[in-house]
Amino acid sequence: MTTRKPKVVHVDYEEKMSLDHAVQFLESIVTKLKDEKSFTLTHGGKAHHIAPSSQVELEVKVEEQNGKHKLELELEWLEGAENKWLHIE
């Protein structure tokens, strides 16, 4: 039986901000991913380099409860998982 490693949460951060500021934050992540395929999150004096593989799973979730709405965007990938498309050379 394979023992799973416990999940490690490197950053857990929430902040109230304007919609414009939140959009600016997300746009900076998108720009870095487009241009460099990675970005660095710095929180609490620690830097976390985020470099997704070329194949990711995108999850979008929209929830509502008692008038409170939530939009979650999640990218998930396996380290080192690259395109494994069939090709001929």
C-alpha positions in Angstrom: 0.0 0.0 0.0 1.4 3.4 -1.0 1.5 6.0 1.7 0.5 9.5 0.5 2.5 12.5 1.7 0.5 15.1 3.6 -0.6 18.2 1.7 1.7 21.2 2.3 0.1 24.6 2.0 2.8 27.1 1.1 0.6 30.2 0.9 -2.9 30.8 2.4 -3.7 34.4 1.9 -6.9 36.5 1.8 -7.3 40.2 1.6 -10.2 42.5 1.0 -9.5 44.8 -1.9 -11.2 46.7 -4.8 -12.2 44.7 -7.8 -9.8 46.8 -9.9 -6.9 45.8 -7.6 -7.9 42.1 -7.7 -8.1 42.2 -11.5 -4.6 43.9 -11.6 -3.2 41.1 -9.4 -4.7 38.4 -11.7 -3.5 40.2 -14.8 0.0 40.3 -13.5 -0.1 36.5 -13.0 -1.5 36.0 -16.5 1.2 38.2 -18.1 4.0 36.4 -16.3 2.6 33.0 -17.3 2.2 34.1 -20.9 5.7 35.7 -21.2 7.8 33.6 -18.8 5.7 30.5 -18.1 6.3 31.1 -14.4 6.0 33.7 -11.6 7.1 34.2 -8.0 4.8 34.7 -5.1 6.4 36.4 -2.1 4.6 36.2 1.2 5.9 36.5 4.8 9.4 37.0 3.5 9.4 33.7 1.6 9.5 33.4 -2.2 7.5 30.7 -3.9 8.4 30.0 -7.6 5.3 28.9 -9.5 6.2 27.1 -12.8 3.3 25.0 -14.1 4.0 22.2 -16.5 2.7 22.7 -20.1 -0.4 20.6 -19.4 -2.6 21.8 -16.6 -6.1 21.1 -15.3 -8.3 24.2 -15.0 -11.2 24.1 -12.5 -13.8 26.9 -12.4 -16.3 26.9 -9.5 -19.1 29.4 -8.8 -20.9 29.2 -5.5 -23.6 31.2 -3.8 -24.9 30.9 -0.3 -27.1 33.4 1.5 -26.4 36.1 -1.0 -22.6 35.7 -0.8 -21.0 34.7 -4.1 -17.7 33.0 -4.7 -15.7 32.4 -7.8 -12.7 30.0 -7.6 -10.2 29.5 -10.3 -7.7 26.7 -9.8 -4.8 25.4 -11.9 -3.5 22.0 -11.1 -0.5 20.2 -12.6 1.9 17.4 -11.9 5.5 18.4 -11.6 7.4 17.5 -14.7 4.3 16.6 -16.6 4.8 17.9 -20.1 3.0 17.3 -23.4 3.1 13.7 -24.3 1.3 14.0 -27.6 2.0 11.3 -30.2 4.3 12.6 -32.9 6.5 11.4 -35.7 9.9 12.7 -36.3 
